Amino acid sequence: MPDFQRRELLVQGSAALAAIAALYTSRRAYAFPTRDSEEVIPWLDQPTENPDPVGIQKQLVWEDLDSWITPNDKFFSISHFNRPTIDEKTWSMEIGGLVKKPLKLTLADVKARPRQEVVFTVECSGNHGFPFFTGGIGNARWAGTPLAPILEEAGVMEKGIEVVFFGTDQGEVAIRDVKMQQNFARSMSLADAMNPDNLLCYEMNGAALPAANGFPLRLIAPGWYGIANVKWLKRIEVRDTRFMSLLMARDYVTIREEDHNGETVWAETSVGRALIKSAPAKVTRKDSDYSIIGAAWGAPIDRVEVQIDQGPWAPATIDHSEEAEHAWKIWSLDWANPAPGEHTVTSRAVSTTGQIQPAMDDPLIAKKHTYWESNGQVTRRVRV
């Protein structure tokens, strides 16, 4: 840092330091491979009309993707029941069940604990599962306090194996001939809940959680699909059995055919951890030069490859100016002299362990009979 900047900081004190830090963070957060005066060529295959604009809000418009961090006002939001309005002054959260020391925490109690941040790309497991639902994804800098020390403080009993997260949102659920009011609830094993990356989150991109994204407190579980990241938290409960609620055992369940020595076996699995995936975001043009830009996420990404019109796979360039373990990677590919007319663009991500994002005819996708965990290769159509 030049001497005059050092002197200026000494004179203006911590306020100046905070302002410079904020500016630096903003610049880093919005790094993106763009070219001055470039034009975005719209995709021909636009999503169909959203039939549930209340439950599914602010989907990502891929052609508008222009930042590594997704701004709060553009971050997607999904509700399965109601969207609660919560007064932080009267709100509190209980930690109970099979614990030695039940806790009740206010928002001030949570914020008084050690602060931790994580940049994490959240994707709904149904993203790309419907023609209208292609933008259920966003990348944010989340801040809160780690969950594990709170569970340790509560003292999980020896027989406690499952941690259930209850939201304030609730609705009527029908099971056979029984109707009941249930809160949104999801669970994970105690071992998974104790992951040091898991946060009780109260902040998103430097601001308080928006109401649509879980205010005043939500779970952030990096590496898991959005359904596991419970919003509007009201209670955490430790149990001695697996939790089988609507959204654990009856919905958000993937059904697949599996081949076992020539015999078809039907498997049902609860949606959990995110899967490797990528998608073309947009095609841009500057003069006669074209570029394809996209994102990859869901696993440690080694490389991304792009296929145009069923041609050979070409390696994309990954933007390393912004990186985080649980965040998407932005990639681009120069497209030299495309022929006029309609083209298809497909991307596939490859993980650091060699796992390849499956094609749509791969048995993992082709023999899947539900729309959850739709991580097949995404193909878009464009006319140049």
Residue pairs with C-beta under 8 A, 6 or more apart in sequence:
8 16
9 16
9 17
9 20
22 206
25 206
28 321
28 322
29 67
29 68
29 69
29 141
29 205
29 322
30 66
30 67
30 68
30 69
31 67
31 68
31 319
31 321
31 322
32 66
32 67
32 68
32 319
32 330
33 291
33 293
33 317
33 319
33 330
33 332
34 66
34 284
35 284
35 286
35 291
36 286
37 286
38 284
38 285
38 286
38 291
39 284
39 285
39 286
40 63
40 282
40 283
40 284
41 282
41 283
41 284
41 285
41 290
41 382
41 383
41 384
42 63
42 382
43 62
43 63
43 282
43 283
43 380
43 381
43 382
44 342
44 381
44 382
44 383
45 380
45 381
47 59
47 131
47 132
47 133
47 134
47 135
48 131
48 132
49 132
50 56
50 59
50 132
50 133
51 132
54 79
54 83
55 78
55 79
55 80
56 76
56 77
56 78
56 133
56 136
57 76
57 77
57 78
57 212
58 73
58 74
58 75
58 76
58 77
58 212
59 76
59 133
59 134
59 135
59 136
60 70
60 74
60 76
60 135
60 136
60 137
60 138
61 135
62 134
62 135
62 279
62 280
62 281
62 282
63 281
63 282
64 74
65 281
65 282
65 293
65 295
68 139
68 319
68 322
68 327
68 328
68 330
69 119
69 139
69 140
69 141
69 205
70 138
70 139
70 140
71 205
72 140
72 204
72 205
72 207
72 210
72 213
73 210
74 138
75 138
75 140
75 204
75 210
75 212
75 213
76 124
76 135
76 136
76 137
76 138
77 210
77 212
77 213
78 124
78 136
78 226
79 169
80 169
80 171
80 184
80 247
81 169
81 170
81 171
81 183
81 184
82 169
82 170
82 171
83 169
83 211
83 212
84 168
84 169
84 232
85 211
86 168
86 211
86 215
86 216
86 232
88 107
88 215
88 216
91 106
91 107
91 216
91 217
92 104
92 105
92 106
93 104
93 105
93 110
93 200
93 217
93 233
93 234
93 235
93 236
94 102
94 103
94 104
94 234
94 235
94 236
95 102
95 103
95 104
95 105
95 150
95 151
95 154
95 235
95 236
95 237
96 102
96 103
96 154
96 235
96 236
96 237
96 238
97 160
97 164
97 237
97 238
97 239
98 156
98 157
98 159
98 160
98 238
98 239
98 240
99 151
99 154
99 155
99 156
99 157
99 160
99 238
100 154
100 155
100 156
100 157
101 153
101 154
101 155
102 154
103 150
103 153
103 154
105 150
107 202
107 216
107 217
110 144
110 145
110 200
110 202
110 217
111 145
111 202
113 145
113 149
113 150
114 145
114 146
114 149
115 143
115 144
115 145
116 143
116 144
116 145
116 146
116 199
117 141
117 142
117 143
118 141
118 142
118 197
118 199
118 220
118 222
118 324
118 326
119 139
119 140
119 141
119 142
119 324
119 326
119 327
120 139
120 140
120 142
120 220
120 222
120 324
120 326
120 327
121 137
121 138
121 139
121 295
121 297
121 298
121 326
121 327
121 328
122 137
122 138
122 139
122 140
122 226
122 229
123 136
123 137
123 225
123 226
123 274
123 277
123 297
123 298
124 133
124 136
124 137
124 225
124 226
124 227
125 225
125 226
125 227
125 252
125 271
125 274
125 372
125 373
125 374
126 133
126 136
126 371
126 372
126 374
127 133
127 134
127 135
127 136
127 137
127 374
128 134
128 279
128 374
128 376
128 378
129 371
129 372
129 374
130 371
136 226
137 297
137 328
139 297
139 327
139 328
140 204
140 205
141 204
141 205
141 206
142 199
142 201
142 203
142 204
142 220
143 199
143 201
143 202
143 203
143 204
143 206
144 199
144 200
144 201
144 202
144 203
144 217
144 220
145 199
145 200
146 196
146 198
146 199
146 200
147 193
147 194
147 198
147 199
147 200
147 219
148 193
148 194
148 195
148 196
148 198
150 200
151 163
151 190
151 193
151 194
151 236
151 238
154 238
156 190
156 238
157 238
159 240
160 190
160 238
160 239
160 240
161 189
161 190
161 239
161 240
161 241
161 242
162 187
162 188
162 189
162 190
162 238
162 239
162 240
162 241
162 242
162 243
163 187
163 188
163 189
163 190
163 192
163 193
163 236
163 237
163 238
163 239
164 185
164 186
164 187
164 236
164 237
164 238
164 239
164 243
165 185
165 186
165 187
165 219
165 230
165 233
165 235
165 236
166 183
166 184
166 185
166 230
166 233
166 234
166 235
166 236
166 237
167 183
167 184
167 185
167 230
167 231
167 232
167 233
167 234
168 183
168 232
168 233
168 234
169 183
169 184
169 231
169 232
170 181
170 182
170 183
170 184
171 181
171 182
172 179
172 180
172 181
172 182
173 179
173 180
173 181
173 182
173 246
175 246
175 250
182 245
182 246
183 234
184 230
184 231
184 232
184 247
185 230
185 243
185 245
185 247
185 248
186 227
186 228
186 230
186 245
186 247
186 248
187 239
187 242
187 243
187 245
187 248
188 221
188 224
188 228
188 272
190 238
192 221
195 221
197 221
197 222
197 223
197 326
198 219
198 220
198 221
198 222
199 219
199 220
200 217
200 218
200 219
200 233
201 209
201 214
201 217
201 218
201 219
201 220
202 208
202 209
202 216
202 217
203 209
204 210
204 213
208 215
208 216
209 215
209 216
209 217
209 218
213 231
214 230
214 231
214 232
214 233
215 232
217 232
217 233
218 229
218 230
218 231
218 232
218 233
219 228
219 229
219 230
219 231
219 233
220 229
221 228
221 229
222 325
222 326
223 273
223 274
223 326
224 272
224 273
224 274
225 271
225 272
225 273
225 274
225 373
227 247
227 252
227 271
228 271
228 272
244 250
248 270
249 270
252 270
252 271
252 372
253 268
253 269
253 270
253 271
253 370
253 372
254 268
254 269
254 270
254 271
254 368
254 370
254 372
254 373
255 266
255 267
255 268
255 368
255 369
255 370
256 266
256 267
256 269
256 364
256 367
256 368
256 369
257 264
257 265
257 266
257 267
257 363
257 367
257 369
258 264
258 265
258 266
258 267
258 367
259 265
259 363
271 372
271 373
274 297
274 298
274 299
275 298
275 299
275 373
275 375
276 296
276 297
276 298
276 299
276 301
276 349
276 351
276 355
276 356
276 357
276 375
277 296
277 297
277 298
277 349
277 357
277 375
277 378
278 294
278 295
278 296
278 297
278 301
278 304
278 331
278 347
278 348
278 349
278 357
278 377
278 378
279 294
279 295
279 347
279 378
279 380
280 292
280 293
280 294
280 306
280 345
280 346
280 347
280 378
280 380
281 293
281 294
281 295
282 292
282 293
282 294
283 290
283 291
283 292
283 293
283 335
283 345
283 382
283 384
284 290
284 291
284 293
285 291
285 384
288 337
289 334
289 336
290 334
290 335
290 336
290 338
290 384
291 332
291 333
291 334
291 335
292 306
292 316
292 332
292 333
292 335
292 345
293 330
293 331
293 332
294 304
294 306
294 316
294 330
294 331
294 332
294 347
295 328
295 329
295 330
295 331
296 304
296 318
296 328
296 329
296 331
296 347
296 349
297 327
297 328
297 329
297 349
298 349
298 375
299 349
299 351
299 352
299 353
299 355
300 325
300 351
300 352
300 353
301 318
301 329
301 349
301 350
301 351
301 352
302 350
302 351
302 352
302 354
303 315
303 316
303 318
303 349
303 350
304 315
304 316
304 318
304 329
304 331
304 347
304 348
304 349
304 350
305 313
305 314
305 315
305 316
305 347
305 348
305 350
306 313
306 314
306 315
306 316
306 333
306 345
306 346
306 347
307 313
307 314
307 345
307 346
307 347
307 348
308 314
308 335
308 338
308 343
308 344
308 345
308 346
309 343
309 344
310 344
313 348
314 333
315 333
316 331
316 332
316 333
316 347
317 331
317 332
317 333
318 329
318 330
318 331
319 329
319 330
319 331
319 332
322 330
323 329
331 347
338 384
339 384
340 384
341 383
341 384
342 381
342 382
342 383
343 381
343 382
343 383
343 384
344 379
344 380
344 381
344 382
345 379
345 380
345 381
345 382
346 377
346 378
346 379
346 380
347 357
347 377
347 378
348 356
348 357
348 359
348 377
349 356
349 357
350 356
350 357
357 375
357 376
357 377
358 364
358 365
358 375
358 376
358 377
359 365
359 376
359 377
360 366
360 376
360 377
360 379
362 376
364 376
365 374
365 375
365 376
